[in-house]
Amino acid sequence: MQQIIRRVAQSPSRPWALATLVQTEGSTYRKPGARLLVDSDGGTLGVLSGGCLEEEIGRHGQKVIADASPVLLSFDTKRLYGCDGQLKILVEPLPAAGQNGNLITKIGRLLRNREVCRIRTCFEGDRLGSELLASDVLLAERRGVFIDTVPLPVRLLLFGTGPEIEPITQLAGNLGWIVEHFGHPSELVADFRPDAQTGAIVMTHNFGRDLLALDRLLPLQLRYVGLLGPRKRQAELLARLSEYRSLDFDAEVKTLFAPAGLDIGSEAPEEIALAIVSEVAAVLSNRSGGCLRDRKSDIHTAIATATGEAA
């Protein structure tokens, strides 16, 4: 979605087609809510299958742009490609953004402001298409209507200037995350307001600055705070911090991950970055980060998070 938002913003005078996966059965590469952008040449941005359907969706998208009329596509991947799944994909015209914007630019504005973004997509009946919903609107479920909430992009607060900063920034950027880098903990504004998709990593390689960073971050009760360094250093930092103020270990310290990162045998800065970014993704998705082959349930099964949202 972040890539689609950027592409549309870069060409405000260009019309597009927007393909939305609205219904699935059986085994499918993506689940409802996945989106793909089609340009007038049939080029696509995004993935709705494992690469099997994108070219055909692009051809339909060209026609949708030319006719300015939406179409519902149905695919049986078992019959076509040997994958045991069925998909329904709505392809609708997306007018040029111009000065007033369009659906995608409005989504981008909401996400930049860290606001709830709900979309209703009608894929059956006389009026096919997608529209934004107010955050407080309650709607009953009905056939042929798909309603989803676009998740906020992960916002990662990075504290430090060490060699791991650049590879973490690059990996996070590739994932569409928003990275905010702070050379010193004092640079974080006093009235900073976190949300469920905000995490932080402390890696200043300086005891005093790490202490200041933890003092700022722990009261925010973020879902993820990573600290670079061994367990002994973590214990020393928390002991020193507790000398200045009381620590609520149930509310503040339980989301502190130290040493930060998944256990993948990391040594070089790039490997450490991979381990840490992977751990952030796992925690914010309410996953353990283990091997998929050891998972007892379907890999796409939603799990309720502490905020009540689906992961």
C-alpha positions as CSV (number, residue, x, y, z in Angstrom):
1,M,0.0,0.0,0.0
2,Q,2.8,2.4,0.8
3,Q,4.3,1.8,-2.6
4,I,0.9,2.3,-4.3
5,I,0.4,5.6,-2.4
6,R,3.8,6.9,-3.5
7,R,3.3,5.9,-7.2
8,V,-0.1,7.6,-7.4
9,A,1.3,10.7,-5.7
10,Q,4.2,10.9,-8.2
11,S,1.8,11.1,-11.2
12,P,-1.3,13.1,-10.1
13,S,-2.5,13.6,-13.6
14,R,-2.6,9.9,-14.5
15,P,-5.6,7.6,-14.3
16,W,-5.2,4.1,-12.8
17,A,-7.1,0.9,-12.0
18,L,-7.2,-0.5,-8.5
19,A,-7.5,-4.2,-8.0
20,T,-8.7,-5.4,-4.5
21,L,-8.8,-9.0,-3.4
22,V,-12.3,-9.2,-1.8
23,Q,-12.9,-12.9,-1.3
24,T,-10.9,-16.1,-1.0
25,E,-11.5,-19.8,-0.4
26,G,-8.9,-22.5,0.2
27,S,-5.2,-21.9,-0.1
28,T,-4.3,-18.4,-1.5
29,Y,-1.1,-16.4,-1.6
30,R,-2.8,-13.3,-0.2
31,K,-5.9,-12.7,1.8
32,P,-8.8,-10.2,1.4
33,G,-7.6,-6.6,1.6
34,A,-4.6,-7.0,-0.6
35,R,-4.4,-4.4,-3.4
36,L,-2.7,-4.0,-6.7
37,L,-2.3,-0.9,-8.9
38,V,-2.6,-1.1,-12.7
39,D,-1.5,1.7,-15.1
40,S,-2.8,2.4,-18.6
41,D,0.0,0.2,-20.2
42,G,-1.1,-2.8,-18.1
43,G,1.9,-2.6,-15.7
44,T,1.2,-3.6,-12.1
45,L,2.4,-2.6,-8.7
46,G,1.6,-5.0,-5.9
47,V,1.0,-8.7,-5.5
48,L,-2.3,-10.6,-5.3
49,S,-1.0,-14.0,-6.1
50,G,2.3,-15.7,-6.4
51,G,2.8,-14.1,-9.8
52,C,0.2,-16.2,-11.6
53,L,-2.6,-13.7,-12.0
54,E,-0.9,-10.3,-12.1
55,E,-0.5,-10.2,-15.9
56,E,-4.1,-11.1,-16.5
57,I,-5.3,-8.6,-13.9
58,G,-3.1,-6.0,-15.7
59,R,-4.9,-6.6,-19.0
60,H,-8.3,-6.3,-17.3
61,G,-7.1,-3.1,-15.6
62,Q,-6.3,-1.5,-18.9
63,K,-9.8,-2.1,-20.1
64,V,-11.2,-0.8,-16.8
65,I,-9.2,2.4,-17.3
66,A,-10.4,2.8,-20.9
67,D,-14.1,2.1,-20.1
68,A,-14.1,3.7,-16.6
69,S,-16.2,0.7,-15.5
70,P,-15.4,-1.7,-12.7
71,V,-15.3,-5.5,-13.2
72,L,-15.3,-8.5,-10.8
73,L,-12.9,-11.2,-11.7
74,S,-13.1,-14.8,-10.4
75,F,-10.1,-17.2,-10.5
76,D,-9.9,-20.9,-9.7
77,T,-6.2,-21.4,-9.1
78,K,-6.6,-25.2,-8.6
79,R,-7.9,-25.6,-12.1
80,L,-5.4,-23.1,-13.6
81,Y,-2.2,-23.5,-11.6
82,G,-2.5,-26.4,-9.3
83,C,-3.0,-24.3,-6.2
84,D,-6.1,-25.2,-4.2
85,G,-7.8,-21.8,-4.0
86,Q,-10.5,-19.5,-5.4
87,L,-10.3,-15.7,-5.5
88,K,-12.6,-12.8,-6.3
89,I,-10.9,-9.6,-7.3
90,L,-12.6,-6.3,-7.9
91,V,-10.9,-4.1,-10.5
92,E,-12.2,-0.5,-10.4
93,P,-11.2,2.8,-12.1
94,L,-9.1,5.1,-10.0
95,P,-9.3,8.6,-11.5
96,A,-6.3,11.0,-11.6
97,A,-5.6,12.5,-8.2
98,G,-5.4,16.1,-9.6
99,Q,-5.8,18.8,-6.9
100,N,-8.7,17.2,-5.1
101,G,-7.1,13.8,-4.6
102,N,-8.6,10.3,-5.0
103,L,-9.1,7.2,-2.9
104,I,-5.4,6.4,-2.7
105,T,-4.2,9.9,-1.9
106,K,-6.8,10.2,0.8
107,I,-5.7,6.9,2.3
108,G,-2.1,8.2,2.2
109,R,-3.2,11.3,4.1
110,L,-4.9,9.4,6.8
111,L,-2.0,7.0,7.3
112,R,0.5,9.9,7.5
113,N,-1.6,11.4,10.2
114,R,-1.7,8.1,12.0
115,E,-5.5,8.0,11.7
116,V,-7.9,5.0,11.3
117,C,-8.5,4.2,7.7
118,R,-11.5,2.0,6.9
119,I,-12.6,1.1,3.4
120,R,-15.9,-0.4,2.2
121,T,-15.6,-2.3,-1.1
122,C,-18.9,-3.4,-2.8
123,F,-18.2,-6.2,-5.2
124,E,-21.8,-7.3,-5.9
125,G,-24.8,-5.4,-7.0
126,D,-25.3,-2.3,-9.1
127,R,-22.7,0.0,-7.5
128,L,-19.3,-1.6,-7.5
129,G,-16.4,0.2,-6.0
130,S,-14.6,1.4,-2.9
131,E,-15.1,4.3,-0.5
132,L,-13.6,5.6,2.7
133,L,-15.7,5.2,5.9
134,A,-15.7,7.5,8.8
135,S,-14.0,5.9,11.8
136,D,-17.1,6.0,13.9
137,V,-19.5,4.5,11.4
138,L,-21.1,1.1,12.3
139,L,-22.2,-1.1,9.5
140,A,-23.9,-4.5,9.5
141,E,-22.3,-7.3,7.5
142,R,-24.0,-8.0,4.2
143,R,-23.3,-10.2,1.2
144,G,-21.1,-8.7,-1.5
145,V,-19.5,-6.0,0.7
146,F,-16.0,-6.2,2.1
147,I,-14.9,-3.8,4.8
148,D,-11.3,-3.6,6.0
149,T,-9.1,-1.4,8.1
150,V,-5.8,-0.5,6.5
151,P,-3.2,-1.1,9.2
152,L,-1.0,1.9,10.1
153,P,2.6,1.5,8.7
154,V,5.0,0.5,11.4
155,R,6.7,3.6,12.9
156,L,10.2,2.7,14.2
157,L,12.0,5.1,16.5
158,L,15.8,4.6,16.2
159,F,18.1,6.0,18.9
160,G,21.8,5.9,18.2
161,T,24.5,6.5,15.6
162,G,26.2,3.1,15.4
163,P,26.9,0.9,12.4
164,E,23.6,-0.9,12.7
165,I,21.5,2.2,12.0
166,E,22.0,2.2,8.2
167,P,21.1,-1.4,7.5
168,I,18.1,-1.2,9.9
169,T,16.9,2.0,8.1
170,Q,17.3,0.3,4.7
171,L,15.5,-2.9,5.7
172,A,12.7,-1.0,7.4
173,G,12.3,1.3,4.4
174,N,12.0,-1.7,2.1
175,L,9.1,-2.9,4.3
176,G,7.3,0.5,4.0
177,W,8.0,1.4,7.6
178,I,8.4,5.0,8.8
179,V,11.8,5.4,10.4
180,E,12.4,8.4,12.8
181,H,16.1,8.6,13.7
182,F,17.3,10.4,16.9
183,G,21.0,11.0,17.6
184,H,20.2,11.9,21.2
185,P,17.1,10.9,23.4
186,S,16.4,14.6,24.0
187,E,15.4,15.0,20.4
188,L,12.1,13.0,21.0
189,V,9.4,15.7,21.5
190,A,7.9,15.8,24.9
191,D,4.3,15.4,23.7
192,F,5.1,12.4,21.5
193,R,2.0,10.2,21.1
194,P,2.6,6.5,20.2
195,D,0.2,4.0,18.8
196,A,0.0,0.2,18.5
197,Q,2.2,0.2,15.4
198,T,5.1,2.2,17.0
199,G,8.3,0.5,18.2
200,A,11.7,1.7,19.3
201,I,15.3,0.5,19.2
202,V,17.9,1.9,21.5
203,M,21.5,1.4,20.3
204,T,23.5,4.5,21.2
205,H,26.5,2.5,22.4
206,N,26.6,5.0,25.3
207,F,25.4,4.0,28.8
208,G,24.1,7.5,29.7
209,R,22.2,8.0,26.5
210,D,20.8,4.5,26.7
211,L,19.6,5.4,30.2
212,L,18.0,8.6,29.0
213,A,16.3,6.8,26.1
214,L,14.8,4.1,28.3
215,D,13.6,6.8,30.7
216,R,11.7,8.4,27.9
217,L,10.5,5.3,26.2
218,L,9.4,2.9,29.0
219,P,6.6,5.1,30.3
220,L,5.1,5.2,26.7
221,Q,4.3,1.5,27.1
222,L,5.2,0.7,23.4
223,R,4.6,-2.8,22.3
224,Y,8.3,-3.1,21.4
225,V,11.4,-1.5,22.8
226,G,14.6,-3.1,21.7
227,L,17.9,-2.6,23.5
228,L,21.2,-3.5,22.0
229,G,23.7,-5.2,24.3
230,P,24.0,-8.1,26.7
231,R,21.6,-9.0,29.5
232,K,24.1,-7.7,32.1
233,R,24.1,-4.3,30.6
234,Q,20.3,-4.3,30.6
235,A,20.2,-5.2,34.3
236,E,22.7,-2.4,35.1
237,L,20.6,0.2,33.1
238,L,17.4,-0.8,34.8
239,A,19.1,-0.8,38.2
240,R,20.4,2.7,37.7
241,L,17.0,3.9,36.4
242,S,15.3,2.5,39.4
243,E,17.5,4.6,41.6
244,Y,15.9,7.8,40.1
245,R,12.3,6.7,39.9
246,S,10.1,3.6,40.6
247,L,9.8,1.2,37.7
248,D,6.5,-0.6,36.9
249,F,7.9,-3.9,35.7
250,D,4.4,-5.2,34.7
251,A,3.5,-2.2,32.6
252,E,6.9,-0.7,31.5
253,V,9.6,-3.3,31.4
254,K,7.6,-6.3,30.0
255,T,7.9,-5.0,26.5
256,L,11.6,-4.4,26.7
257,F,13.5,-6.8,24.4
258,A,17.1,-7.1,25.4
259,P,19.3,-8.3,23.9
260,A,17.3,-7.1,20.8
261,G,16.7,-9.4,17.9
262,L,15.8,-13.0,17.0
263,D,18.3,-15.7,17.5
264,I,19.7,-16.2,14.0
265,G,23.4,-16.2,14.9
266,S,23.9,-12.5,14.0
267,E,27.4,-11.0,14.2
268,A,27.9,-8.4,11.5
269,P,25.8,-5.1,11.6
270,E,23.7,-6.2,8.6
271,E,22.9,-9.5,10.3
272,I,22.1,-7.8,13.6
273,A,19.8,-5.4,11.6
274,L,18.0,-8.4,10.0
275,A,17.5,-10.0,13.4
276,I,16.1,-6.9,15.0
277,V,13.8,-5.9,12.2
278,S,12.4,-9.4,12.1
279,E,11.8,-9.3,15.8
280,V,10.0,-6.0,15.6
281,A,7.8,-7.4,12.8
282,A,7.0,-10.5,14.8
283,V,6.1,-8.7,18.0
284,L,3.9,-6.1,16.3
285,S,2.1,-9.0,14.5
286,N,1.7,-10.9,17.8
287,R,3.9,-13.7,16.5
288,S,6.8,-15.6,18.2
289,G,9.2,-15.4,15.2
290,G,9.6,-19.2,15.2
291,C,9.8,-21.5,12.1
292,L,6.6,-21.8,10.1
293,R,6.9,-25.5,9.9
294,D,6.5,-25.7,13.7
295,R,3.3,-23.6,13.6
296,K,0.2,-25.6,14.7
297,S,-2.4,-23.4,12.9
298,D,-2.7,-21.8,9.4
299,I,0.0,-19.2,8.8
300,H,-2.7,-16.6,7.9
301,T,-4.9,-17.2,11.0
302,A,-5.6,-13.9,12.7
303,I,-4.7,-13.6,16.4
304,A,-6.2,-10.9,18.6
305,T,-3.6,-8.5,19.9
306,A,-3.5,-6.6,23.2
307,T,-5.2,-3.7,21.4
308,G,-8.1,-5.8,20.2
309,E,-6.9,-5.6,16.6
310,A,-6.3,-8.6,14.4
311,A,-2.7,-9.5,13.7
